[in-house]
Amino acid sequence: MATRQLALDTRPLTPVPAVPAKPTRPPTVPAPPAPAPPSPAAVESLFRPTRTPNWVGPGDRWARAWGMPGPGPAPVQPVGAVRPVAPVEPPDAAELASIRAVLAAVQPVADRTMAQFHALMFLRHPELRAVFPAAMDEQRQLLFRALQECVRHGDDPAALRAHLVPLGRRHHTYGALPGYYASAEECLVQALARYGGDAWDERAEAAWRRLLALVSRLLVEGLEEARATPAWWQAEVVGHRQASDDVAVLTLRPDQAYPYRAGQYAAVETPWWPRVWRPYSFGSAPRADGLLTLHVKAVPAGWVSNALVHRARPGDVLRLGPAEGGMTVNHSSGENLLCLGGGTGIGPIAALVEEVAAHGPGGRRVEVFYGARRAAGLYRLPELRELAVRHPWLTVRAVLSEGGGADGTLAGELPDVVARYAPWHGYAAYLSGPEAMVRAGAAALRRCGMPADAVRHDLAD
């Protein structure tokens, strides 16, 4: 049997490279260049500087609270050209008659008509969807009421301007752009055509287009006016005090200086209900430290109010629209002030008192009637009474609709009690609180002989 010889490979082995030893120190990274020292300022700002009014930086606490990484790409310009700002004649009498006939035909199916309008708008211009909240029921009602208001003032350009320009300013807070109105206008015409029935014809369409062109121009005017100010401010909750089971006092620190006057209000958005804005009055006059105060009552089915009262805590971040409202004091007039505050409506009333105290009464008297259902609702009474002790020009009377008589409180409905102390010659009245109380109080004061232009509140007429 043959034996096989195995040949041995005598070539030299290729040396295996040595494994480098594990480093004991991390590699040296060049230090970034030192930033240029800021130029000295005469007064140190209380607020963090920002690049633009609503800018947030990556990792910024405001951005983290809202789930935003920082400034993103520029918003997509919507389809539809911006209507040129040119004079638009209001509809004449015949056109208004056609417009009103269509509105009357649409009214029984108003919700369906507005739903058709929104469906057309979101289908053709999906970029507009981000401006609206997730639930559209309330939006449909608000839109139809706005149409009714526009038709009611269709032959009065001054009244139409007074209604629509402030509305356009508010649209800036919601993220609207001028081109949105032309897009929405076309969809609204088509929705009205579908549900206008026999009232809709070529003349009615031309009349509606004329009215909507005027409406769009005034809304764009208000929107352009508002573009000089931030669309919204971000404000951190730094204090949350439960004044009662359903009332909370929130202290907010805005991310930049927030201009407002005592007696004004602002729309508020929470991170829990995006694009749902609700108005709340400021509960204090402007403060040197820049902090803001809101008094909020949780109402049944109130999404925003319940979130602010029962869910918000220090560290949460809200959004504030610009300050609105004309319930402010003219300090040069010297007129006496009659203030009616019901429930959390005492917030702006107390703010007005604080502003008068800071500015100086100038010889005026200030009479405050503070109303609530039960004694627990008079949560600011000790503070107001303390102010009255320090300032002889201030008188504070507490009114309870259920009870009264104890601790110097008066019994009865707030408007009726105020009427007992009439006449109020030489006074300007400021009313804040539940809508029913404000309207009843305004009517009672007019019956007492107070001129209508001396009764001031922020409810729509």
PyMOL commands that set and color helices and strands:
alter all, ss='L'
color gray80, all
select helices_A, chain A and resi 61-66+93-124+126-131+137-152+157-173+179-195+197-199+202-226+303-310+343-359+375-377+381-390+406-408+414-420+435-447+452-454
alter helices_A, ss='H'
color red, helices_A
select strands_A, chain A and resi 233-244+247-254+265-269+277-281+292-297+317-320+336-342+366-372+394-400+410-411+427-432+455-456
alter strands_A, ss='S'
color yellow, strands_A
deselect
rebuild
show_as cartoon
